[in-house]
Amino acid sequence: MYAVVKIKKQQFRVEPDTTLQVPLLADEVGALLNFDEVLMVSDGASVKVGNPVVAGAVVKAEVVAHGLSRKIVIFKKRRRKNYRRKTGHRQPFTQIRITGITG
């Protein structure tokens, strides 16, 4: 069984008992979440596609951890102009574990 769920304007394909990294959520570690913007649900034999969401479908998850992804380096250079700029950042994320899909 799997589902396609919308979390913070991004779509993720999720299955039960899997972990994934999503954009930073304001919930604490150990909090239980319910995502009701389910775009598609499949149980192997049949597929339900929402218009735009599947009515009554819910993906349940648990917050496992918060963290920072690897560093992204942005380097700008103009040749022969003595122009070099190096910046970067680490994008924050929340790691969640999918506990169940209903729908």
RODO-659744 format. One record per residue (C-alpha): residue number from 0; residue in one letter; y, z, x. Coordinates in steps of 0.02 Angstrom, whole numbers, plus 50000, padded with zeros to 5 digits. Last residue first. Example, Ala and Ser with C-alpha at 12.3 -4.5 7.8 and 13.67 -1.06 7.14 Angstrom:
// residues 2
(site 1 "S" (49947 50357 50684))
(site 0 "A" (49775 50390 50615))
// end
This chain:
// residues 103
(site 102 "G" (50278 50147 49575))
(site 101 "T" (50247 50291 49692))
(site 100 "I" (50251 50283 49882))
(site 99 "G" (50212 50435 49987))
(site 98 "T" (50245 50539 50142))
(site 97 "I" (50349 50417 50245))
(site 96 "R" (50400 50502 50407))
(site 95 "I" (50584 50495 50458))
(site 94 "Q" (50675 50479 50624))
(site 93 "T" (50863 50485 50608))
(site 92 "F" (50974 50379 50719))
(site 91 "P" (51130 50388 50828))
(site 90 "Q" (51183 50231 50924))
(site 89 "R" (51216 50258 51109))
(site 88 "H" (51373 50175 51174))
(site 87 "G" (51438 50054 51303))
(site 86 "T" (51586 49995 51402))
(site 85 "K" (51612 49888 51556))
(site 84 "R" (51769 49785 51575))
(site 83 "R" (51800 49660 51716))
(site 82 "Y" (51951 49548 51743))
(site 81 "N" (51991 49494 51922))
(site 80 "K" (52042 49322 51854))
(site 79 "R" (51921 49209 51951))
(site 78 "R" (51789 49226 51817))
(site 77 "R" (51831 49321 51661))
(site 76 "K" (51710 49464 51632))
(site 75 "K" (51655 49573 51487))
(site 74 "F" (51510 49695 51497))
(site 73 "I" (51443 49788 51344))
(site 72 "V" (51298 49905 51384))
(site 71 "I" (51192 49977 51243))
(site 70 "K" (51116 50144 51290))
(site 69 "R" (50948 50188 51217))
(site 68 "S" (50944 50267 51045))
(site 67 "L" (51015 50439 51007))
(site 66 "G" (50925 50572 50909))
(site 65 "H" (50884 50660 50747))
(site 64 "A" (50710 50721 50703))
(site 63 "V" (50569 50727 50575))
(site 62 "V" (50658 50702 50408))
(site 61 "E" (50528 50690 50270))
(site 60 "A" (50500 50541 50155))
(site 59 "K" (50461 50495 49975))
(site 58 "V" (50477 50315 49916))
(site 57 "V" (50511 50300 49729))
(site 56 "A" (50473 50163 49603))
(site 55 "G" (50524 50193 49423))
(site 54 "A" (50605 50022 49397))
(site 53 "V" (50582 49905 49545))
(site 52 "V" (50754 49859 49613))
(site 51 "P" (50860 49698 49607))
(site 50 "N" (50773 49627 49503))
(site 49 "G" (50621 49709 49577))
(site 48 "V" (50465 49628 49646))
(site 47 "K" (50296 49704 49601))
(site 46 "V" (50148 49640 49701))
(site 45 "S" (49967 49654 49650))
(site 44 "A" (49802 49671 49740))
(site 43 "G" (49854 49760 49900))
(site 42 "D" (49958 49896 49820))
(site 41 "S" (50125 49808 49840))
(site 40 "V" (50299 49872 49799))
(site 39 "M" (50464 49778 49816))
(site 38 "L" (50651 49816 49815))
(site 37 "V" (50640 50005 49811))
(site 36 "E" (50813 50084 49796))
(site 35 "D" (50744 50253 49738))
(site 34 "F" (50731 50337 49908))
(site 33 "N" (50679 50519 49891))
(site 32 "L" (50704 50635 50039))
(site 31 "L" (50624 50799 50093))
(site 30 "A" (50718 50899 50224))
(site 29 "G" (50623 50958 50378))
(site 28 "V" (50762 50915 50500))
(site 27 "E" (50930 50921 50412))
(site 26 "D" (51004 50784 50303))
(site 25 "A" (51162 50687 50349))
(site 24 "L" (51069 50524 50385))
(site 23 "L" (51093 50423 50545))
(site 22 "P" (51029 50244 50534))
(site 21 "V" (50840 50231 50515))
(site 20 "Q" (50700 50257 50641))
(site 19 "L" (50523 50245 50576))
(site 18 "T" (50369 50353 50554))
(site 17 "T" (50211 50304 50462))
(site 16 "D" (50103 50411 50347))
(site 15 "P" (50124 50297 50194))
(site 14 "E" (50187 50119 50226))
(site 13 "V" (50365 50057 50244))
(site 12 "R" (50451 49888 50260))
(site 11 "F" (50634 49925 50292))
(site 10 "Q" (50794 49849 50221))
(site 9 "Q" (50966 49901 50282))
(site 8 "K" (51118 49949 50176))
(site 7 "K" (51096 50136 50208))
(site 6 "I" (50909 50135 50164))
(site 5 "K" (50842 49993 50057))
(site 4 "V" (50653 49999 50031))
(site 3 "V" (50517 49869 50048))
(site 2 "A" (50350 49944 49998))
(site 1 "Y" (50173 49959 50063))
(site 0 "M" (50000 50000 50000))
// end
